[in-house]
């Protein structure tokens, strides 16, 4: 397995785009993977290619490291879930205290499939944009979950993958700051204009912090982080 190579879970959103830049800053060979699970905001998949192209064009050093992109269909995830990200329903809190945007098992499946691809591709490092600081309480974004999953994957695949979560202890303001440190104003603008985080898939209006409906939890987090960073 290549110790200088990484696979980044790249959804097309702000966090995963920042993680892609983080990986390109550290590894000699970086591949990306996205998942089509029938998500309501499927537009996030559509912007992935545009962002990768812009990232490479504006940073030739990173372009030499940016390798294959992979997209896997996980339609079964939509079939077994009933959430605001996989159904046309209003976003609300549930009786268990979790928002109905939580897709049970999503990150567990994403990382397991990513590890299976990394196994075949010979990539040791797997990078994910999960975060326990600015998040909606999703249990599959917690540090303990990711550490346990790394152990399970390594035991089950008889490999020594390393799961990196560079945003785990960063809020959205710190994530914007990290992007600026990694790629300057050009990377910040690429993330602002080319990525997508809005749960409703709305790209009809460009705000100072990016495209979105401006009201859903994902837009609120992104807006608040931008304002705190600029504060």
N, C-alpha and C positions, 0 to 999 in steps of 0.2 A: 504493500500500500504506500502511496506517496504521502510523505509527511509534510510536503510543501503545497498540498492541494486541498481545496475545500469545495463543499457543495452548500450553496446558500438557499434557504427556503425563501423564495422571492415571490410574494403575492402580487406586487404592484403598488403596495401602500408605502406610506412614509417610513415606517419602522423597518420593513424588510429592505427598502431601498438604501437606508442608512447602513444597515448591516452588510449589504452588498459592497458598499464603499469601504466599510471597515475590513472586510475580507480581502478586497483588492489591495488594500494598504499593507496587508500582512503575508499573503500567500502568493506563490508564483503562478498558480493555475487555479482558476475559480469558475465553477459551473453553477448554474441556477436551476431551480425546479419550482414549478407552480402546479396548482391543483384546481381542476374544474369539477366542482361537486354540486353544480346547479345553484350556486350562490346567487342571491338576489342582486348583489352588486358585482355581477360578472364583468362589468366594465373594467374592473381592476386587472383582469387578464389581458384586456385589449391594450392597456397602456404599458405593459411590461416591455414589449419590444421597442417601443419608442424611447423609453427611459434607458434601456441598455444601449441603444444606438447613440443617444445623446451623451451618455456617460463616456462611451468609447471615443466619440468625436472630440470631446472637450478635454480628454486626458489620455494622450497616446501611450503613456506608461502603463496605465490601467488597461487600455485596449489590448495590449500585448498579452495580458494575463487573463482577460475575459474569454471564456471558452463556451462550450455547448450550453444550450438552454433546453430544458425538458419540461413538458406539461403532461401530467397524468390525469386521466378521467376517473373520478371517484364518485360516480353517480349514486352508488349505494348509500353514501353518507346522507344525501338528501332524502333518500327513500326511508331511512330509519329515523329521521329527525323531524321534529315539528317545531321550528323556531322562526324568529323574525328574519333570520338570514337565509332561510330556505323556503319560506312561505310568504305570501303577500298579506302580512298581518301587521298590526301596529306594534311598536316597540314599547314594552312595559316590564315592570318587575314581576317576578313570580312569587308564589307563596314561600318558596325555599330561600328567598333572598337574592337569587341570581336573576339577572336580566334575561328576557327570552331571546336575546341575541346569542346566548351561549349554545354552541353546537356540541353536544356531548360526544367526546371521543375524537374531536377534530384534530387537535394538535398531537394526540397520541398516534393517530393513524398517519398524519402527515410525516411525523418524524420517523415512524417505522418504515414507511415506504421510501422516505429519503435515504434511510440507512441501507435499505435493500438495493437502491440504485447506487449508492456510494460503494457498497460491497462489490457490485459488478464493475464499477468504473475505477476501483482502486483508490478511492479518496478517503483519507483518514478523518478530516475535519468536517463537521456539519454545523452550520451557523443558522440560528433562528432568532427572530425579532420579538420573542416573548418577553413580557415585562411584568414584574410584580409591584411596581411603583405606581405608574399611571395605567390602571387597567380596570375592568368592570367586575372584578371578583372571580374571573374565570379560574377554576381550580387547576386546569391544565396549562396555566401560564406561570404557576408558582415554581420557585426555585427547587423546592423539595420534590415536586413532580418530575422536573427535568433531570435531577440527579438520579432519582430512582429509575427513570426510563433509560438513562444512559447505561446503568448497571444491567438492566434487563436486556437491552439490545446487544450489549457486548457479550453477555453470557449466551444469549440465544443465537448469535451469529458467529461466535468464536472469533471476534475481532476486537480491536482496541480503538473504537471510534471515540472522538472527543466532541461533545456537544457544547458549542459556544453560544452564550446568550449575552452579548455585549450590552444590551439595553436593560437587563434584569433589574438593576438598581438605579436607573435613570428615569426621571419624569420627562414629559414631552419637551419642556424647555431645554433640558439637558441634551435631549436627542437632537434638537435643532442646533445646539451649540457644538455637538459632536460632528454633525455634518459640515458645519463651517470649518472646524479644525481639520477635518479630513480633506475637504475639497474646495474650501473657500466659498466665495459668493456664487460661483458658477454651480457648485453642487447644490447649494441651498435653493437656487432658482430652479434647477432641474427637478428637485424634489417638490418644490412648491407647484410648479406648472405641469409636470408630467406624471406624478403619481396620483393614486386615488385611495382614499380611506373611508369615504362616506358610505354608510350602511345601505342607503337607499339607491346608490349608484347614480346620483345626480351630478352631472358635469355641465349643467346649463349656466353656472355662474362661477367666475373666478374671484375668490376673496383674497385678501392679502396673504392668507395662509395656505391657499390652494382651492381646488374645486370641491364643491359639495352642496348639500342642501342647507347647511348652516345651522341645523337644529338637532340632528340626531346625536347620540352620545359620542360617536367617532369624530364628528365635526366639532363638537364642543371641546373634546380633549385636544384636538389639533389646534383649534383657535386659541384656547387658553394657554397652551404651551408656547405658541408663537408670541402672544402678547406678553407673557412672563419673560420670555427670552429677550424681547425688544425693550421690556420695561425699564 
